[in-house]
Amino acid sequence: MKNAIDILIDKIKETNNPTVIGVDTRYDMVPACVRNKYSTDIKGMCSSMLEYSKALIDATYDIVPAVKLQSAYFEMYGVEGIKLYKEMIDYCKSKGMVVMADVKRGDIGSTSAGYSKAYLGKNMIDEKEEPVFDVDFATVNPYMGSDCVNPFVEDCKKYDKGIFVLVKTSNKSSGEIQDVKAEDGEEIYKKVAKLVNTWGEELVGEYGYSSVSAVVGATYPKQLKNLREIMPHAYFLIPGYGAQGGKAEDIALGFDKNGLGGIVNATRSLMCAYKSDLWKDKFKEEEYAKATRAEAIRMRDELNQAIKGM
């Protein structure tokens, strides 16, 4: 039976596309042609963001295997934002996409269990077990240790779900903690990488990768290459492409000899393609979804060329 990472890899192979579209429901990203249809109160803002986000999914679901929904940009709108989050999860799943909740949860054991039940597991509702958000993958912050990660791992086993554990992130200040050397001279992120191997050893699927995998930023190519060697069974969720400066040739270092091993996230460069220098003169504002599709194809082709050229 295929596990979560096998299903993701199948979708990547089916679409020949190692990318995930990030969806951040930021009102300032929504083009005026959509915003102007709705009021500017919270409900109206959420309605405009829903129309915009759905249009981007409609334009890409057949060529992009997965979507990553950043919870912060939904939560910031309160109850209406949480409703929007659930609606987008269900909509993306209805389109056949693998859905990742970018929630970066991680706390003491009992609290992590609650977070895990919300996104990966099930709760007792009306005297029967029911899923809540029911995503395929969630991102997890491991920097409180194994007791904050283990509940997620257990739910991965029980419900055929997956997690991406933060190992080496793409933000500029990540080194303040992640690059600190322990007493034995080894960097903290490398110790976390080795823990990822341990956490995921019982969830390795048909392709040799585990449903407990890793977030490794594209902005640190040397570490990306080194971590591929340290974590041979971890699939990499790779942020930092495009707007953050990650280049295709650097990202390719995180892939294996078969062209597998990573899925590259892009958010702003896809969502706001209609405003980019590359596409703004080729598509009208009302054609924002077409611009996103065009950028998704360009990104796919650029990454595939870099991966094949390794």
Beta strands, then each sheet from edge to edge (+ up, - down):
strand 1: 19-23
strand 2: 66-70
strand 3: 98-105
strand 4: 122-125
strand 5: 128-131
strand 6: 137-140
strand 7: 162-168
strand 8: 210-216
strand 9: 234-238
strand 10: 262-266
sheet 1: 1+ 2+ 3+ 6+ 7+ 8+ 9+ 10+ 1+
sheet 2: 4+ 5-
end
